[in-house]
Amino acid sequence: MPRFEPHPTRRAAIVTGASSGIGAATASALAAAGHPVVLGARRVERCEELATAIRDAGGEALALPLDLTDNASITEFARRAESELGPIEVLVSNAGDVQPITTVGAEPAEFTRQLQVNLLGAQALVHEVVPHMFERHRGDVVFVTSEVAHTPRTHMAAYVASKAGLEGFARAMAMECEGTGVRVGIVRPGPSST
């Protein structure tokens, strides 16, 4: 039986897709609650603006480039996050890409890119971050999916497929994490202006 340690008072958090919308709001809320935050996105300059605002308000924030279609970028992001802010206690997997494409009309490369950002990149980041949580017997992982995983819409074929896949992945991961001290959750937002 693993020995569970109490959660530390300083819980560094990663938020992907933190350059706008739900990710930016989540990073701001975590920082306001006293958590050091690592903001990851391709638009790192926008993350840096938010990180500066968080630091100006007395919080602790770090903006790092993250491209979820590039495994080397994911590995480097995770390495730098932990080396610069310490053990990652919270992972909010929020990054997402949605393009108006249909099941038949989608170019396979575009369909694949959306799957990479929304599902495969999330798994790759979990692979980099969560084993350290297992070692410490604690951690929280939150996957931001979408209501389309439950109620699909037209002209969102790749997004629907990837978010439904992400929910399945999260549910399987939650079962695998039972007894480890790592908790897994899903947030399923409806339409939002991001």
FIZA-46345 format. One record per residue: x, y, z of N, C-alpha, C in turn; residue in three letters. Coordinates in Angstrom, 3 decimals. Atoms other than C-alpha are relative to their C-alpha. Layout:
FIZA-46345
X, Y, Z, X, Y, Z, X, Y, Z, Ala
...
END
This chain:
FIZA-46345
0.838, -1.176, 0.000, 0.000, 0.000, 0.000, 0.888, 1.246, 0.000, Met
-0.843, -1.200, 0.017, 1.502, 3.401, -0.948, -0.245, 0.867, 1.226, Pro
0.121, -0.932, -1.119, 2.161, 5.915, 1.783, -0.427, 1.347, -0.573, Arg
0.509, -1.261, 0.502, 0.078, 9.016, 1.149, 0.487, 1.140, 0.880, Phe
-0.470, -1.175, -0.716, 1.635, 12.311, 2.097, -1.034, 1.102, -0.156, Glu
0.948, -1.104, 0.140, -0.434, 15.404, 2.787, 0.419, 0.909, -1.154, Pro
-0.313, -0.926, 1.085, -0.696, 17.875, -0.045, 0.836, 1.160, 0.543, His
-0.796, -1.153, -0.445, 1.962, 20.578, 0.208, -0.808, 1.286, -0.141, Pro
0.704, -1.273, 0.115, 0.875, 24.164, 0.638, 0.299, 0.663, -1.340, Thr
-0.360, -0.570, 1.304, 2.696, 25.132, -2.567, -0.227, -1.076, -1.058, Arg
0.363, 1.002, 1.005, 1.087, 23.246, -5.468, 0.119, 0.610, -1.387, Arg
-0.213, -0.543, 1.345, 2.538, 24.177, -8.848, -0.950, -0.672, -0.983, Ala
1.004, 0.488, 0.953, 0.043, 23.838, -11.697, 0.408, 0.347, -1.419, Ala
-0.144, -0.231, 1.443, 0.339, 23.490, -15.466, -1.396, 0.221, -0.567, Ile
1.231, -0.209, 0.755, -2.399, 24.909, -17.680, 0.371, 0.091, -1.469, Val
-0.262, -0.074, 1.439, -2.280, 24.153, -21.400, -1.108, 0.798, -0.675, Thr
0.963, -0.865, 0.674, -4.019, 26.369, -23.906, -0.263, 1.248, 0.800, Gly
0.164, -1.112, -0.945, -3.405, 29.233, -21.484, 0.104, 1.375, -0.649, Ala
-0.156, -1.305, 0.646, -3.055, 31.967, -24.110, -1.317, 0.749, -0.146, Ser
1.296, -0.675, 0.129, -6.806, 32.714, -24.184, -1.099, -0.848, 0.622, Ser
1.203, 0.729, -0.365, -10.299, 31.696, -23.157, 0.040, -0.711, 1.334, Gly
0.118, 0.795, -1.218, -10.865, 28.946, -20.612, 1.366, -0.211, 0.650, Ile
-1.339, 0.223, -0.548, -7.130, 28.278, -20.215, 0.534, 1.217, 0.734, Gly
-0.461, -1.234, -0.646, -6.285, 31.902, -19.433, -0.776, 0.255, 1.283, Ala
0.826, -0.209, -1.196, -9.204, 32.161, -16.997, 0.377, -0.988, 1.098, Ala
-0.383, 1.014, -0.982, -8.166, 28.912, -15.291, 1.337, 0.344, 0.638, Thr
-1.316, -0.370, -0.525, -4.550, 30.024, -14.948, -0.124, 1.178, 0.965, Ala
0.200, -1.167, -0.873, -5.680, 33.352, -13.467, -0.641, -0.404, 1.319, Ser
0.691, 0.440, -1.216, -8.008, 31.621, -10.995, 0.939, -0.803, 0.900, Ala
-0.961, 0.770, -0.797, -5.309, 29.175, -9.878, 1.020, 0.920, 0.664, Leu
-0.972, -0.944, -0.559, -2.817, 32.014, -9.415, -0.624, 0.819, 1.124, Ala
0.686, -0.780, -1.037, -5.380, 34.051, -7.435, -0.204, -0.821, 1.265, Ala
0.142, 0.894, -1.160, -5.812, 31.007, -5.168, 1.351, -0.339, 0.628, Ala
-1.316, 0.177, -0.597, -2.066, 31.047, -4.497, 0.876, -1.070, -0.633, Gly
-0.797, 1.038, 0.647, -0.831, 28.360, -6.890, 0.976, 0.612, -1.004, His
-0.893, -0.367, 1.101, 2.299, 28.923, -8.977, -0.519, -0.678, -1.268, Pro
0.544, 0.564, 1.227, 1.225, 28.406, -12.591, 1.001, 0.061, -1.147, Val
-0.762, 0.056, 1.245, 2.976, 27.343, -15.780, -1.014, 0.095, -1.119, Val
0.924, -0.231, 1.097, 1.171, 28.697, -18.816, 0.634, -0.510, -1.284, Leu
-0.532, 0.574, 1.224, 1.669, 26.693, -21.999, -0.915, 0.190, -1.176, Gly
0.748, -0.142, 1.251, 0.594, 27.436, -25.567, 0.989, 0.308, -1.113, Ala
-0.846, -0.405, 1.130, 1.951, 28.035, -29.042, 0.188, 1.512, -0.010, Arg
-0.092, -1.470, -0.026, 1.189, 31.751, -28.653, 0.598, 0.427, 1.338, Arg
-0.651, -0.226, -1.294, 3.722, 32.115, -25.865, 0.032, 1.474, 0.384, Val
-0.017, -1.428, -0.318, 3.771, 35.907, -26.153, -1.277, 0.401, 0.737, Glu
1.245, -0.286, -0.720, 0.121, 35.995, -25.035, 0.038, -0.600, 1.400, Arg
-0.171, 0.591, -1.336, 0.945, 33.636, -22.187, 0.902, 0.883, 0.855, Cys
-0.917, -0.860, -0.752, 3.784, 35.946, -21.181, -0.707, 1.254, 0.503, Glu
0.785, -1.156, -0.453, 1.383, 38.906, -21.024, -0.810, -0.358, 1.245, Glu
0.792, 0.433, -1.149, -0.848, 36.944, -18.662, 0.904, -0.310, 1.191, Leu
-0.939, 0.304, -1.086, 2.125, 35.685, -16.631, 0.496, 1.283, 0.659, Ala
-0.432, -1.292, -0.550, 3.305, 39.293, -16.220, -1.094, 0.600, 0.883, Thr
1.119, -0.523, -0.796, -0.154, 40.338, -15.012, -0.133, -0.766, 1.315, Ala
0.085, 0.811, -1.220, -0.174, 37.449, -12.523, 1.117, 0.385, 0.964, Ile
-1.138, -0.391, -0.860, 3.282, 38.377, -11.225, -0.200, 1.396, 0.570, Arg
0.258, -1.363, -0.471, 2.300, 42.058, -10.997, -1.016, 0.021, 1.140, Asp
1.016, 0.100, -1.058, -0.629, 40.978, -8.797, 0.513, -0.781, 1.204, Ala
-0.599, 0.694, -1.137, 1.766, 39.122, -6.483, 0.053, -1.510, -0.133, Gly
-0.022, 1.443, 0.210, 1.415, 35.644, -7.967, 1.315, -0.470, -0.603, Gly
-1.183, 0.626, 0.581, 3.973, 33.262, -9.387, -0.423, -0.685, -1.294, Glu
0.403, 0.545, 1.297, 3.751, 32.441, -13.097, 1.187, -0.064, -0.947, Ala
-1.037, 0.235, 0.997, 5.922, 31.148, -15.899, -0.680, -0.333, -1.315, Leu
0.545, 0.280, 1.333, 5.071, 31.211, -19.619, 1.041, -0.769, -0.796, Ala
-0.900, 0.834, 0.797, 6.582, 28.483, -21.790, -0.678, -0.380, -1.307, Leu
0.596, 0.448, 1.263, 6.091, 27.570, -25.437, -0.388, -1.475, 0.084, Pro
0.460, 1.383, 0.026, 4.099, 24.387, -25.982, -0.757, -0.244, -1.292, Leu
0.661, 0.425, 1.232, 3.177, 22.782, -29.286, -0.368, -1.465, 0.167, Asp
0.449, 1.365, -0.269, 1.075, 19.677, -28.681, 0.037, -0.900, -1.231, Leu
-0.216, 0.846, 1.177, 1.754, 18.464, -32.227, 1.453, -0.424, -0.117, Thr
-1.439, 0.247, 0.063, 5.479, 18.183, -31.437, 0.454, -0.641, 1.313, Asp
-0.383, 0.709, -1.221, 6.666, 15.552, -28.950, 1.223, 0.603, 0.676, Asn
-1.190, -0.631, -0.595, 10.021, 17.317, -28.454, -0.405, 1.243, 0.788, Ala
0.493, -1.188, -0.704, 8.169, 20.506, -27.481, -0.684, -0.398, 1.310, Ser
0.700, 0.473, -1.199, 6.015, 18.561, -25.006, 1.007, -0.431, 1.070, Ile
-1.023, 0.463, -0.937, 9.048, 16.915, -23.401, 0.748, 1.166, 0.623, Thr
-0.744, -1.160, -0.502, 10.939, 20.205, -23.096, -0.873, 0.861, 0.906, Glu
0.928, -0.764, -0.824, 7.875, 22.002, -21.730, -0.108, -0.618, 1.395, Phe
0.154, 0.685, -1.294, 7.390, 19.404, -18.981, 1.282, 0.089, 0.815, Ala
-1.295, -0.062, -0.699, 11.105, 19.391, -18.132, 0.209, 1.385, 0.611, Arg
-0.215, -1.362, -0.495, 11.303, 23.181, -17.827, -0.999, 0.384, 1.085, Arg
1.023, -0.320, -1.007, 8.039, 23.452, -15.890, 0.439, -0.508, 1.363, Ala
-0.391, 0.588, -1.281, 9.290, 21.097, -13.197, 1.319, 0.577, 0.501, Glu
-1.302, -0.501, -0.456, 12.859, 22.427, -13.127, -0.099, 1.445, 0.487, Ser
0.085, -1.419, -0.368, 11.734, 26.065, -12.820, -1.013, 0.288, 1.107, Glu
0.994, -0.263, -1.049, 8.666, 25.816, -10.546, -0.112, -1.123, 1.020, Leu
0.048, 1.094, -0.952, 9.267, 22.540, -8.751, -1.020, -1.043, -0.399, Gly
0.902, 1.100, 0.327, 7.099, 19.428, -8.596, -1.368, 0.497, -0.463, Pro
1.316, -0.362, 0.525, 3.948, 19.727, -10.688, -1.046, -0.826, 0.731, Ile
1.036, 0.637, -0.800, 0.976, 18.951, -8.464, -1.346, -0.030, -0.707, Glu
1.284, -0.120, 0.689, -1.842, 19.956, -10.830, 0.266, 0.143, -1.495, Val
-0.073, -0.126, 1.453, -2.219, 19.457, -14.584, -1.403, 0.240, -0.527, Leu
1.272, -0.305, 0.651, -5.090, 21.158, -16.406, 0.236, -0.080, -1.504, Val
-0.173, 0.249, 1.430, -5.162, 19.749, -19.929, -1.173, 0.642, -0.730, Ser
1.077, -0.802, 0.552, -7.182, 22.416, -21.677, 0.172, 0.318, -1.481, Asn
-0.240, -0.425, 1.379, -5.568, 23.083, -25.056, -0.927, -0.720, -0.962, Ala
0.900, 0.597, 0.979, -7.896, 22.505, -27.958, 0.017, 0.772, -1.306, Gly
0.056, -0.602, 1.330, -8.223, 23.162, -31.644, -1.286, -0.476, -0.660, Asp
1.225, 0.365, 0.703, -11.498, 23.253, -33.541, -0.030, 0.749, -1.328, Val
0.149, -0.573, 1.330, -11.882, 23.822, -37.261, -1.296, -0.544, -0.591, Gln
1.278, 0.447, 0.561, -15.150, 23.619, -39.221, 0.202, -0.980, -1.150, Pro
-0.169, 1.020, 1.031, -14.673, 20.333, -41.063, -1.008, -1.121, 0.202, Ile
0.979, 1.083, -0.046, -16.969, 17.446, -41.900, 0.704, -1.351, -0.009, Thr
-0.574, 1.346, -0.043, -16.463, 13.713, -41.602, 0.569, -0.419, -1.350, Thr
-0.420, 0.431, 1.334, -16.203, 13.136, -45.352, 0.916, 1.025, -0.653, Val
-0.747, -1.045, 0.694, -14.839, 16.476, -46.493, 1.327, 0.370, 0.624, Gly
-1.234, -0.389, -0.689, -12.014, 16.780, -43.959, 1.222, -0.556, -0.708, Ala
-1.295, 0.484, 0.484, -8.531, 16.587, -45.367, 0.618, -0.827, 1.119, Glu
-0.555, 0.841, -1.054, -6.852, 13.727, -43.476, 1.073, 0.695, 0.844, Pro
-1.055, -0.678, -0.771, -3.916, 15.937, -42.475, -0.596, 0.950, 1.026, Ala
0.640, -0.931, -0.942, -6.221, 18.529, -40.867, -0.720, -0.777, 1.101, Glu
0.660, 0.843, -0.985, -8.257, 15.820, -39.140, 1.027, -0.521, 1.005, Phe
-1.077, 0.526, -0.851, -5.028, 14.301, -37.795, 0.555, 1.078, 0.918, Thr
-0.557, -1.088, -0.816, -3.754, 17.691, -36.584, -0.905, 0.301, 1.189, Arg
0.910, -0.254, -1.112, -6.880, 18.263, -34.502, 0.036, -1.133, 1.024, Gln
-0.145, 1.118, -0.930, -6.616, 14.773, -33.021, 1.294, 0.128, 0.795, Leu
-1.294, -0.142, -0.671, -2.972, 15.490, -32.216, -0.081, 1.031, 1.117, Gln
0.085, -1.058, -1.012, -3.721, 18.728, -30.365, -0.939, -0.408, 1.136, Val
1.060, 0.201, -0.990, -6.902, 17.631, -28.596, 0.098, -1.298, 0.784, Asn
-0.029, 1.304, -0.651, -6.127, 14.015, -27.717, 1.417, -0.544, 0.163, Leu
-1.316, 0.642, -0.063, -2.689, 12.675, -28.592, 1.017, 0.854, 0.747, Leu
-0.896, -0.882, -0.738, -0.833, 15.724, -27.284, -0.284, -0.024, 1.492, Gly
0.364, 0.099, -1.423, -2.765, 15.492, -24.020, 0.603, -1.256, 0.607, Ala
-0.585, 1.244, -0.511, -1.651, 11.874, -23.634, 1.508, 0.127, 0.133, Gln
-1.454, -0.156, -0.050, 1.956, 12.792, -24.408, 0.420, 0.833, 1.212, Ala
-0.326, -0.815, -1.169, 1.929, 15.472, -21.699, -0.244, -0.782, 1.292, Leu
0.251, 0.873, -1.148, 0.359, 13.049, -19.211, 1.184, -0.943, 0.201, Val
-1.144, 0.918, -0.051, 3.187, 10.635, -20.049, 1.229, 0.656, 0.636, His
-1.161, -0.725, -0.536, 5.741, 13.313, -19.120, -0.188, 0.422, 1.455, Glu
0.237, -0.637, -1.301, 4.095, 14.726, -15.978, -0.487, -0.976, 1.080, Val
0.696, 0.791, -1.016, 2.007, 12.075, -14.228, 0.885, -1.049, 0.682, Val
-0.846, 0.933, -0.747, 4.726, 9.487, -13.462, 0.651, 0.615, 1.242, Pro
-0.564, -0.672, -1.182, 6.261, 12.064, -11.090, -1.051, 0.126, 1.097, His
1.084, -0.027, -0.987, 2.863, 12.396, -9.408, -0.132, -1.370, 0.667, Met
0.049, 1.355, -0.567, 2.789, 8.610, -8.975, 1.092, -0.187, 1.043, Phe
-1.117, 0.139, -0.936, 6.203, 8.768, -7.296, -0.296, 0.684, 1.326, Glu
0.316, -0.754, -1.218, 4.894, 11.350, -4.810, -1.321, -0.451, 0.627, Arg
1.297, 0.495, -0.462, 1.532, 9.535, -4.404, -1.027, 1.111, 0.168, His
0.990, -1.074, -0.043, -0.421, 12.708, -5.099, 0.057, 0.796, -1.302, Arg
0.094, -0.841, 1.189, -1.580, 14.966, -7.890, -1.425, 0.071, -0.484, Gly
1.329, -0.193, 0.571, -4.616, 16.253, -9.717, 0.139, 0.274, -1.490, Asp
0.002, -0.178, 1.452, -5.242, 15.980, -13.462, -1.432, 0.292, -0.421, Val
1.321, -0.394, 0.468, -8.173, 17.772, -15.074, 0.045, 0.125, -1.517, Val
0.115, -0.073, 1.446, -9.150, 17.267, -18.708, -1.210, 0.858, -0.351, Phe
1.092, -0.832, 0.480, -11.228, 19.985, -20.350, -0.454, -0.588, -1.333, Val
0.520, 0.607, 1.216, -13.432, 18.251, -22.902, -1.005, 0.968, -0.618, Thr
1.008, -0.866, 0.605, -16.587, 19.608, -24.507, -1.334, -0.723, 0.020, Ser
1.317, 0.621, 0.063, -20.317, 19.030, -24.540, -0.197, -0.778, -1.296, Glu
0.156, 0.734, 1.261, -19.881, 17.814, -28.134, 0.427, -1.458, 0.134, Val
-0.345, 1.400, -0.242, -18.363, 14.637, -26.707, -1.252, -0.805, 0.328, Ala
1.265, 0.646, -0.383, -21.873, 13.855, -25.443, -1.093, 0.268, -1.031, His
1.005, -0.403, 0.981, -23.974, 15.735, -28.027, 0.704, 0.551, -1.236, Thr
-0.772, -0.439, 1.172, -22.118, 15.853, -31.361, -0.745, 1.037, -0.845, Pro
0.540, -0.984, 0.933, -22.610, 18.670, -33.842, 0.626, -0.228, -1.368, Arg
-0.544, 0.107, 1.351, -22.112, 18.818, -37.582, 1.127, 1.008, -0.192, Thr
-1.108, -0.872, 0.386, -19.071, 20.463, -39.156, 1.033, 0.172, 1.113, His
-0.992, 0.004, -1.078, -16.969, 19.632, -36.076, 0.568, -1.414, 0.149, Met
-0.285, 1.436, -0.038, -15.992, 16.073, -37.002, 1.235, -0.348, 0.814, Ala
-1.247, 0.338, -0.699, -12.403, 16.040, -35.760, -0.072, 0.410, 1.463, Ala
0.131, -0.471, -1.379, -13.218, 18.052, -32.648, -0.864, -0.963, 0.807, Tyr
0.889, 0.944, -0.680, -16.108, 15.731, -31.734, 0.749, -1.301, 0.287, Val
-0.721, 1.265, -0.165, -13.972, 12.633, -32.297, 1.091, 0.118, 1.054, Ala
-1.117, -0.139, -0.930, -11.017, 13.982, -30.346, -0.465, 0.242, 1.427, Ser
0.485, -0.264, -1.357, -13.028, 15.271, -27.374, -0.694, -1.227, 0.594, Lys
0.576, 1.255, -0.482, -15.001, 12.027, -27.133, 1.119, -0.966, 0.381, Ala
-1.159, 0.838, -0.321, -11.688, 10.179, -27.252, 0.682, 0.443, 1.275, Gly
-0.629, -0.523, -1.212, -10.285, 12.459, -24.562, -0.797, -0.401, 1.242, Leu
0.805, 0.434, -1.148, -13.206, 11.645, -22.275, 0.221, -1.486, 0.291, Glu
-0.279, 1.424, -0.201, -12.648, 7.922, -22.823, 1.362, -0.219, 0.624, Gly
-1.352, 0.077, -0.552, -8.948, 8.365, -22.133, -0.007, 0.383, 1.474, Phe
0.046, -0.478, -1.385, -9.674, 10.327, -18.949, -0.666, -1.015, 0.921, Ala
0.701, 0.985, -0.817, -12.111, 7.713, -17.672, 0.876, -1.237, 0.238, Arg
-0.915, 1.135, -0.160, -9.626, 4.899, -18.323, 1.131, 0.358, 0.957, Ala
-1.079, -0.434, -0.877, -6.890, 6.916, -16.615, -0.466, 0.072, 1.449, Met
0.525, -0.090, -1.367, -9.100, 7.565, -13.581, -0.042, -1.383, 0.646, Ala
0.040, 1.361, -0.544, -9.588, 3.816, -13.152, 1.414, -0.496, 0.310, Met
-1.386, 0.432, -0.214, -5.842, 3.178, -13.544, 0.646, 0.698, 1.198, Glu
-0.605, -0.777, -1.084, -5.062, 5.846, -10.940, -0.593, -0.300, 1.374, Cys
0.588, 0.326, -1.295, -7.269, 4.388, -8.214, 1.067, -0.568, 0.929, Glu
-0.952, 0.472, -0.997, -5.178, 3.906, -5.087, 1.391, 0.589, -0.118, Gly
-1.340, -0.575, 0.177, -2.212, 5.936, -6.366, 0.159, 1.342, 0.691, Thr
-0.058, -1.357, -0.537, -3.111, 9.278, -4.774, -0.158, 1.058, -1.077, Gly
0.202, -0.937, 1.114, -3.536, 10.857, -8.235, -1.476, -0.027, -0.373, Val
1.416, -0.117, 0.336, -7.037, 12.131, -8.969, -0.148, 0.518, -1.429, Arg
0.247, -0.380, 1.396, -8.442, 12.547, -12.488, -1.430, 0.471, -0.117, Val
1.337, -0.531, 0.187, -11.410, 14.693, -13.450, -0.202, 0.523, -1.407, Gly
0.404, -0.542, 1.296, -13.276, 15.954, -16.488, -0.850, 1.229, 0.236, Ile
0.881, -1.175, 0.050, -14.740, 19.403, -17.069, -0.521, 0.062, -1.437, Val
0.616, 0.045, 1.325, -17.201, 19.460, -19.969, -0.763, 1.301, -0.246, Arg
0.693, -1.263, 0.228, -17.976, 23.078, -20.908, -0.906, -0.042, -1.242, Pro
0.838, -0.209, 1.180, -20.691, 24.116, -23.311, 0.621, 1.074, -0.872, Gly
-0.543, -1.030, 0.884, -20.298, 26.785, -25.989, 0.569, 1.162, 0.803, Pro
-0.616, -1.143, -0.684, -17.962, 29.549, -24.918, 0.738, 0.844, -1.021, Ser
-0.700, -0.921, 0.876, -16.401, 32.577, -26.519, 1.472, -0.018, 0.365, Ser
-1.438, 0.053, -0.269, -12.720, 31.713, -26.604, 0.734, 0.503, -1.203, Thr
END
